Amino acid sequence: MSRNHKSATLSAILLLILLPASPWLQASSDKNTLNPRQQAIIPIAAFTATGDLQRLEPALHQGLEHGLTVNEIKEIFIHSYAYVGFPRALNGINSFIKVMDERQNNGLKDTTGKQASPLPDNYNAIEYGHQTRNALVGRDISNRTTGYAPFVPTIDNFLVRHLFADIFVRDIFSHKDRELITISMLAAMTGTDPQLRGHLGISLRVGFTVEQLGEFMQILNNQVNSVSAQRAFALLKQHKPAGLKPLPIAPLTVAKPGEATIAPADRFTGTARISFRFSSPEDGDFAGGLVEFEAGSRTAWHTHPKGQTLIVVSGTGWAQSEHGDIQTVSKGDVVTIPANTKHWHGATDKTAMAHVAIATSLAGKRVTWLEKVSLNPTDIKNPQ
């Protein structure tokens, strides 16, 4: 048998291996809704991609409770590293170890699930990878002469051999579910519009219905963030799928002032009141409130993992960072505190001051409180 005939025969065998597992052949039997297991994949993949480990942990619990096996969740992380890199994939795995330890300590028994099948005897990563990618995109792109492939052939070789062969050949997930993992990650990240648009088109090819992709975006909107959902919706519209319904947009809300509470004595000197608390509609983003300091009141020293912004709305006060001079702030001033900078702020000894304070959390933590401020009278005489 000639070498070319062997290659053609191997290609045919690989295509037969690939296609029976390919979900687009099963699309006619699918319902127009995502099953609970598929729904649970979306936030796990999204939070792995963004590195939001605080929100990943409850998503992992939810995934196990909604039918994902332990090995399927491990496979999400294996698949994810090709798109988001080893650091976030490994961080996700370590979060899963923590979740599994917690569940085992609580007496919960989760289904391990199947292992990936052994590779076929005649497995050839290059040929299998090309077959997989060509089938997904619906045309032969094995020998492109334009774009990144001829410009940097090494990376295309890695994509074909490793992503579309060594990863996609693992039958813990169908190719259809792997596309769901992929669009969940790409939607959660920024700067990935070309790839997200392409994989949304592939998702339609492999058998996801327009209704299912609409449900995918609704889960993004409700469980991840609305920005990701709106971005994915706009890119899906470019494919002009029939029956695509508008993604509901939440109306604006108006918050009314709530009752002021006295600031805790272990974090403030003197009397300060906190009211009008607010937060971003995107979970895990900014939050803040109005803080009103009576004369002589100030915060303790503290830091913020992603910094803080203060907008002075009335009166005159002071602000100081460690090793810096005390600075006077008045109505209309905006104070910017860099990340992890030790600082304090509050009223002067003789005048009240009020400011709006805004900070963003990192891994669920927005502020670290430290010791009380001990002012040097010399520093107070001539604040900057």
DOBA-197760 format. One record per residue (C-alpha): x, y, z. Coordinates in pm, 1 decimal. Each point is the difference from the previous one (the first is absolute). Example, Ala and Ser with C-alpha at 12.3 -4.5 7.8 and 13.67 -1.06 7.14 Angstrom:
2
[drenke [1230.0, -450.0, 780.0]]
[drenke [137.0, 344.0, -66.0]]
//
This chain:
384
[drenke [0.0, 0.0, 0.0]]
[drenke [141.6, 338.5, -99.6]]
[drenke [68.7, 267.5, 259.4]]
[drenke [-268.5, 227.8, -153.8]]
[drenke [-254.6, -282.8, 7.1]]
[drenke [85.5, -69.9, 365.3]]
[drenke [-44.6, 369.2, 80.0]]
[drenke [-336.2, 13.6, -176.8]]
[drenke [-114.9, -314.5, 178.3]]
[drenke [110.1, 139.3, 336.1]]
[drenke [-183.8, 326.2, -72.3]]
[drenke [-317.2, -192.3, -73.7]]
[drenke [37.7, -201.6, 320.7]]
[drenke [59.2, 315.8, 202.4]]
[drenke [-305.7, 164.2, -152.2]]
[drenke [-209.7, -303.0, 94.1]]
[drenke [142.4, 18.3, 353.5]]
[drenke [-77.3, 370.8, 19.1]]
[drenke [-346.6, 17.5, -146.5]]
[drenke [-196.1, -249.7, 213.1]]
[drenke [93.4, 202.1, 309.0]]
[drenke [-74.1, 327.9, -173.5]]
[drenke [-309.6, 154.0, 150.8]]
[drenke [-131.9, 165.7, -316.2]]
[drenke [-113.6, -345.0, -115.7]]
[drenke [-218.3, -20.1, 312.3]]
[drenke [-145.1, 350.4, -20.4]]
[drenke [-341.6, -111.6, -122.2]]
[drenke [-69.5, -177.7, 329.4]]
[drenke [108.7, 291.3, 220.4]]
[drenke [-256.8, 214.2, 173.0]]
[drenke [10.1, 376.7, -28.5]]
[drenke [126.6, 38.2, 355.0]]
[drenke [333.9, -65.8, 166.1]]
[drenke [-11.4, -283.0, 250.9]]
[drenke [102.6, 70.3, 362.9]]
[drenke [343.5, -150.3, -59.3]]
[drenke [66.1, 231.3, -296.7]]
[drenke [-132.3, 298.2, 193.8]]
[drenke [248.5, -75.9, 278.3]]
[drenke [293.8, -7.0, -244.4]]
[drenke [-43.4, 367.9, -90.5]]
[drenke [91.3, 174.6, 328.9]]
[drenke [277.6, -250.2, 77.0]]
[drenke [170.0, 69.6, -333.9]]
[drenke [-64.0, 376.0, 24.6]]
[drenke [140.2, 43.0, 351.7]]
[drenke [299.7, -218.6, -85.9]]
[drenke [72.1, 230.4, -294.0]]
[drenke [-25.3, 319.3, 206.3]]
[drenke [181.1, -142.6, 302.2]]
[drenke [-292.9, 82.2, 229.5]]
[drenke [67.5, -276.9, 250.2]]
[drenke [-244.1, 129.6, 259.5]]
[drenke [-291.0, -45.9, -239.8]]
[drenke [148.9, -314.6, -153.8]]
[drenke [-31.9, -200.2, 322.8]]
[drenke [-382.0, 20.2, 29.8]]
[drenke [-23.2, -65.1, -375.2]]
[drenke [196.3, -321.8, 52.2]]
[drenke [-237.0, -109.5, 275.8]]
[drenke [-291.8, 78.2, -230.6]]
[drenke [157.5, -196.3, -285.2]]
[drenke [35.1, -314.3, 208.2]]
[drenke [-354.9, 33.8, 127.5]]
[drenke [-135.1, 48.1, -353.4]]
[drenke [148.5, -314.8, -148.7]]
[drenke [360.2, 73.7, -98.3]]
[drenke [239.9, -275.2, 101.9]]
[drenke [331.9, 64.3, 170.6]]
[drenke [188.0, -96.7, -317.1]]
[drenke [-215.8, 227.3, -214.3]]
[drenke [85.3, 299.6, 218.6]]
[drenke [367.7, -96.3, -14.4]]
[drenke [-37.7, -8.8, -379.1]]
[drenke [-133.6, 357.5, -1.1]]
[drenke [332.6, 109.0, 150.3]]
[drenke [198.1, -216.0, -244.9]]
[drenke [-190.4, 157.0, -289.4]]
[drenke [28.5, 349.9, 145.3]]
[drenke [377.6, 22.7, 8.2]]
[drenke [13.9, 8.7, -381.6]]
[drenke [-207.3, 319.7, 13.2]]
[drenke [93.4, 170.5, 327.7]]
[drenke [341.6, -144.9, 85.2]]
[drenke [147.0, -224.7, 266.6]]
[drenke [-18.5, 251.0, 290.7]]
[drenke [-378.5, 35.1, -4.8]]
[drenke [-57.5, -365.7, -81.7]]
[drenke [218.8, -102.9, 294.4]]
[drenke [-167.0, 252.3, 231.1]]
[drenke [-333.3, -147.3, -99.7]]
[drenke [124.8, -351.7, 74.3]]
[drenke [123.2, 109.2, 344.1]]
[drenke [-342.1, 154.1, 70.3]]
[drenke [-159.0, -330.1, -100.1]]
[drenke [228.3, -188.3, 239.3]]
[drenke [-120.8, 230.5, 277.0]]
[drenke [-363.8, -58.2, -95.2]]
[drenke [45.4, -377.7, -16.7]]
[drenke [168.8, -5.2, 342.6]]
[drenke [-286.0, 202.3, 144.7]]
[drenke [-262.8, -228.0, -151.9]]
[drenke [174.5, -315.1, 118.1]]
[drenke [32.2, 142.4, 351.7]]
[drenke [-375.2, 61.1, -8.8]]
[drenke [-64.9, -360.0, -101.5]]
[drenke [-102.8, 78.2, -358.3]]
[drenke [78.1, -264.5, -261.1]]
[drenke [37.3, 121.5, -357.2]]
[drenke [5.2, -207.1, -318.1]]
[drenke [353.0, -39.8, -133.2]]
[drenke [-107.7, -64.0, -358.1]]
[drenke [176.3, -167.7, -286.8]]
[drenke [361.1, 44.8, -101.7]]
[drenke [96.0, 99.3, -354.1]]
[drenke [16.6, -298.9, -236.1]]
[drenke [340.9, -121.6, -119.3]]
[drenke [121.3, 154.6, -324.2]]
[drenke [-69.8, -194.6, -322.0]]
[drenke [285.9, -223.7, -114.9]]
[drenke [54.2, 203.9, -315.4]]
[drenke [-39.0, 337.8, 171.4]]
[drenke [183.8, 276.7, -181.9]]
[drenke [-32.3, 336.5, 173.6]]
[drenke [60.8, 212.1, -311.0]]
[drenke [-260.1, -181.9, -209.4]]
[drenke [-252.1, -27.7, 280.8]]
[drenke [42.9, 368.8, 86.7]]
[drenke [-58.0, 111.8, -358.3]]
[drenke [-304.1, -227.7, -31.1]]
[drenke [-146.0, 139.9, 323.0]]
[drenke [56.9, 365.4, -83.0]]
[drenke [-123.1, -35.9, -357.5]]
[drenke [-315.8, -173.3, 119.5]]
[drenke [-64.6, 268.8, 262.0]]
[drenke [38.7, 296.4, -235.6]]
[drenke [-169.4, -174.9, -293.0]]
[drenke [277.0, 34.9, -254.9]]
[drenke [356.0, -115.2, -65.5]]
[drenke [246.6, 248.4, 152.2]]
[drenke [291.5, -243.5, 19.1]]
[drenke [222.0, 188.2, -244.3]]
[drenke [-76.1, 366.0, 45.4]]
[drenke [218.7, 250.6, -181.8]]
[drenke [-110.2, 315.0, 186.1]]
[drenke [-42.7, 104.9, 361.1]]
[drenke [186.5, -117.8, 309.5]]
[drenke [54.0, -362.1, -117.4]]
[drenke [258.7, 65.5, -274.7]]
[drenke [140.4, 299.0, 190.6]]
[drenke [70.6, -202.6, 317.7]]
[drenke [-43.2, -364.8, -104.1]]
[drenke [129.8, -125.4, 334.4]]
[drenke [-302.3, 126.6, 193.6]]
[drenke [-239.2, -144.8, -258.6]]
[drenke [182.3, -330.3, 37.3]]
[drenke [-53.0, 17.9, 378.9]]
[drenke [-368.7, 77.5, -49.6]]
[drenke [-52.1, -290.2, -237.1]]
[drenke [203.6, -261.5, 185.0]]
[drenke [-81.7, 90.7, 356.0]]
[drenke [-328.8, 187.3, 28.2]]
[drenke [-198.9, -156.4, -284.0]]
[drenke [164.7, -341.2, 33.7]]
[drenke [140.5, -84.1, 343.9]]
[drenke [-274.8, 189.7, 187.1]]
[drenke [-298.3, -46.6, -232.8]]
[drenke [67.4, -373.9, -35.9]]
[drenke [-68.7, -44.5, 372.2]]
[drenke [-356.8, -128.7, 7.7]]
[drenke [-91.3, 111.2, 351.9]]
[drenke [-184.6, 282.0, -178.4]]
[drenke [-160.2, 1.4, -344.2]]
[drenke [122.9, 261.7, -242.7]]
[drenke [-329.9, 177.2, 52.9]]
[drenke [57.1, 38.8, 374.4]]
[drenke [357.5, 107.7, -67.1]]
[drenke [-140.0, 285.3, -208.6]]
[drenke [-221.6, 97.1, 294.5]]
[drenke [308.1, 11.8, 224.1]]
[drenke [183.2, 207.0, -262.1]]
[drenke [-267.5, 264.9, -55.4]]
[drenke [-47.8, 29.7, 377.1]]
[drenke [368.8, 82.4, 43.1]]
[drenke [25.1, 229.8, -301.0]]
[drenke [-311.1, 193.9, 103.0]]
[drenke [128.5, 49.8, 354.1]]
[drenke [333.5, 139.7, -119.9]]
[drenke [62.4, 324.9, -186.4]]
[drenke [192.0, 49.7, -322.8]]
[drenke [-127.6, -327.2, -148.3]]
[drenke [-277.5, 120.3, -231.7]]
[drenke [132.7, -162.7, -322.2]]
[drenke [36.6, -337.0, 172.2]]
[drenke [-335.3, 26.9, 179.2]]
[drenke [-180.0, 89.3, -321.1]]
[drenke [160.5, -297.4, -176.5]]
[drenke [-85.4, -247.1, 274.7]]
[drenke [-358.7, 124.7, 24.3]]
[drenke [-28.4, -86.5, -368.4]]
[drenke [155.1, -341.4, 69.0]]
[drenke [-248.5, -48.3, 284.8]]
[drenke [-283.4, 38.6, -248.4]]
[drenke [173.9, -246.7, -233.3]]
[drenke [46.9, -268.0, 264.5]]
[drenke [-368.2, 1.4, 92.2]]
[drenke [-72.8, 264.6, 258.4]]
[drenke [-328.3, 166.1, -82.5]]
[drenke [-55.9, 374.2, 3.0]]
[drenke [-222.2, -51.4, 304.8]]
[drenke [278.3, -185.1, 182.7]]
[drenke [250.9, 275.0, -75.7]]
[drenke [-255.3, 252.8, 123.6]]
[drenke [-19.0, -200.2, 323.3]]
[drenke [381.0, -6.2, 12.7]]
[drenke [3.4, 380.6, -11.2]]
[drenke [-270.4, 26.4, 263.4]]
[drenke [212.8, -215.5, 234.2]]
[drenke [298.7, 223.1, -75.5]]
[drenke [-215.3, 302.1, 80.6]]
[drenke [-135.9, -141.3, 326.3]]
[drenke [298.7, -191.7, 135.3]]
[drenke [312.0, 158.1, -153.6]]
[drenke [-60.5, 358.7, -113.3]]
[drenke [-221.9, 189.4, -239.2]]
[drenke [293.6, 147.2, -194.3]]
[drenke [107.7, -348.4, -113.7]]
[drenke [-356.8, -88.3, -94.0]]
[drenke [-59.9, 315.5, -202.1]]
[drenke [331.6, -41.2, -179.8]]
[drenke [-75.3, -361.7, -91.2]]
[drenke [-349.4, 95.2, -114.8]]
[drenke [132.4, 273.2, -230.1]]
[drenke [250.3, -241.0, -156.2]]
[drenke [-260.8, -274.0, -46.3]]
[drenke [-225.2, 250.0, -180.9]]
[drenke [270.5, 33.9, -264.7]]
[drenke [-72.6, -359.1, -102.1]]
[drenke [-364.7, 106.2, -59.0]]
[drenke [-153.1, -315.3, 148.0]]
[drenke [-374.9, -23.5, -47.8]]
[drenke [-207.7, 22.4, 316.5]]
[drenke [255.3, 184.0, 215.4]]
[drenke [-191.8, 190.6, 265.5]]
[drenke [133.4, 320.2, 159.1]]
[drenke [192.4, -51.3, 321.0]]
[drenke [-195.2, 161.0, 284.5]]
[drenke [174.3, 303.3, 144.1]]
[drenke [-66.5, 85.1, 362.6]]
[drenke [-146.3, 350.3, 47.3]]
[drenke [192.3, 262.4, 190.6]]
[drenke [-66.3, 21.2, 371.0]]
[drenke [-13.1, 296.0, 237.1]]
[drenke [127.3, -56.8, 353.3]]
[drenke [-151.9, 207.9, 278.8]]
[drenke [204.0, 103.2, 304.5]]
[drenke [-19.2, -258.2, 275.5]]
[drenke [36.5, 50.5, 371.7]]
[drenke [352.0, 105.2, 99.0]]
[drenke [196.6, -229.5, 228.9]]
[drenke [280.1, 95.0, 237.3]]
[drenke [338.9, -109.5, -134.3]]
[drenke [157.4, -276.8, 213.5]]
[drenke [220.8, 128.6, 283.3]]
[drenke [280.8, -245.5, -76.1]]
[drenke [42.1, 152.7, -347.6]]
[drenke [-72.1, 369.2, 66.2]]
[drenke [101.4, 265.5, 251.0]]
[drenke [-278.4, 234.1, 106.9]]
[drenke [-347.0, -12.7, -151.7]]
[drenke [-62.6, -77.4, -366.8]]
[drenke [-320.7, -111.9, -168.2]]
[drenke [-28.5, -221.2, -306.4]]
[drenke [-303.0, 15.9, -229.4]]
[drenke [-115.1, -22.7, -359.8]]
[drenke [183.2, -326.3, -65.5]]
[drenke [15.9, -104.9, -365.2]]
[drenke [163.9, -260.9, -218.0]]
[drenke [57.6, -82.4, -364.2]]
[drenke [-267.3, -205.9, -175.6]]
[drenke [288.9, -226.1, -100.9]]
[drenke [65.1, -239.1, 285.2]]
[drenke [348.2, 36.9, 146.1]]
[drenke [54.8, 347.2, -143.8]]
[drenke [1.8, 336.5, 181.4]]
[drenke [-187.3, 91.8, 316.2]]
[drenke [-9.9, 304.6, 219.8]]
[drenke [-197.7, 236.6, 215.8]]
[drenke [-26.5, 346.1, 150.0]]
[drenke [213.1, 53.1, 312.1]]
[drenke [-69.3, 307.1, 218.2]]
[drenke [272.8, 88.0, 250.4]]
[drenke [-62.0, 225.5, 295.7]]
[drenke [286.5, 234.6, 94.0]]
[drenke [287.2, -206.1, 140.0]]
[drenke [-117.2, -326.3, -158.7]]
[drenke [218.3, -205.7, -231.0]]
[drenke [51.0, -354.1, -125.5]]
[drenke [264.6, -236.9, 128.3]]
[drenke [291.6, -77.4, -227.9]]
[drenke [-111.0, -241.9, -271.7]]
[drenke [72.5, -128.2, -351.0]]
[drenke [-207.7, -101.8, -302.4]]
[drenke [115.8, -280.0, -233.5]]
[drenke [-106.3, 194.8, -310.5]]
[drenke [21.3, 352.9, 138.5]]
[drenke [-271.0, 248.6, 95.1]]
[drenke [-156.0, 321.1, -126.9]]
[drenke [-139.3, 268.7, 232.7]]
[drenke [-226.1, 281.7, -121.5]]
[drenke [-30.2, 275.2, 261.4]]
[drenke [-359.8, 131.3, 0.6]]
[drenke [5.6, 239.6, 294.9]]
[drenke [224.6, 158.0, 260.4]]
[drenke [375.2, -18.5, 44.2]]
[drenke [207.3, -297.5, 105.3]]
[drenke [334.8, -170.0, -10.4]]
[drenke [149.3, -297.3, -182.4]]
[drenke [341.7, -159.5, 34.5]]
[drenke [189.9, -295.2, -142.7]]
[drenke [279.6, -171.9, 189.2]]
[drenke [326.4, 198.8, -9.8]]
[drenke [-186.7, 291.1, -162.3]]
[drenke [-116.0, 335.3, 133.0]]
[drenke [-351.5, 67.0, 122.1]]
[drenke [-194.7, 165.5, -282.8]]
[drenke [-304.3, 224.0, 34.4]]
[drenke [-303.3, -95.6, -207.8]]
[drenke [-312.5, 206.9, -58.3]]
[drenke [-333.5, -22.7, -180.4]]
[drenke [51.5, -95.3, -366.4]]
[drenke [339.3, -163.7, 52.2]]
[drenke [58.0, -355.2, -123.9]]
[drenke [255.1, -213.3, 184.9]]
[drenke [152.6, -304.4, -171.8]]
[drenke [169.6, -261.1, 217.4]]
[drenke [210.4, -262.2, -184.6]]
[drenke [-37.6, -372.2, 62.1]]
[drenke [139.9, -134.3, 329.1]]
[drenke [97.0, 349.3, 119.1]]
[drenke [-25.6, 49.4, 376.3]]
[drenke [-201.4, 317.4, 66.4]]
[drenke [-270.5, 172.5, 204.8]]
[drenke [-250.6, 281.8, -53.1]]
[drenke [-255.5, 196.4, 198.0]]
[drenke [-99.6, 338.4, 138.2]]
[drenke [233.5, 263.5, 139.4]]
[drenke [1.9, 63.3, 371.4]]
[drenke [-232.7, 299.5, -43.4]]
[drenke [-209.3, -63.8, -314.1]]
[drenke [-230.7, -278.4, -113.2]]
[drenke [47.0, -170.0, -337.2]]
[drenke [-198.4, -243.0, -214.2]]
[drenke [118.5, -206.1, -294.2]]
[drenke [-118.5, -276.1, -228.1]]
[drenke [238.5, -294.9, 20.7]]
[drenke [26.8, -250.3, -287.9]]
[drenke [210.9, -318.4, -7.9]]
[drenke [17.1, -323.2, -199.4]]
[drenke [45.3, -344.5, 149.7]]
[drenke [269.4, -251.3, -86.6]]
[drenke [-75.9, -364.8, 75.2]]
[drenke [-289.4, 116.5, 214.6]]
[drenke [205.5, 240.4, 215.4]]
[drenke [-48.1, 375.5, -24.6]]
[drenke [190.4, 139.9, 300.4]]
[drenke [253.8, -100.6, 265.3]]
[drenke [-26.8, 195.4, 325.1]]
[drenke [313.3, 78.1, 201.4]]
[drenke [88.6, 198.6, 314.5]]
[drenke [-158.2, 327.1, 113.8]]
[drenke [155.6, 329.3, -112.9]]
[drenke [221.7, 184.9, 249.0]]
[drenke [43.7, 355.6, -123.8]]
[drenke [311.8, 204.8, 66.7]]
[drenke [-108.9, 352.7, 100.8]]
[drenke [288.8, 141.5, -206.0]]
[drenke [-137.6, -161.4, -313.5]]
[drenke [-345.2, 148.1, 58.1]]
[drenke [112.9, 363.5, 25.0]]
[drenke [75.1, 37.4, -369.7]]
[drenke [-165.8, -279.9, -198.2]]
[drenke [58.7, 8.7, -374.2]]
//
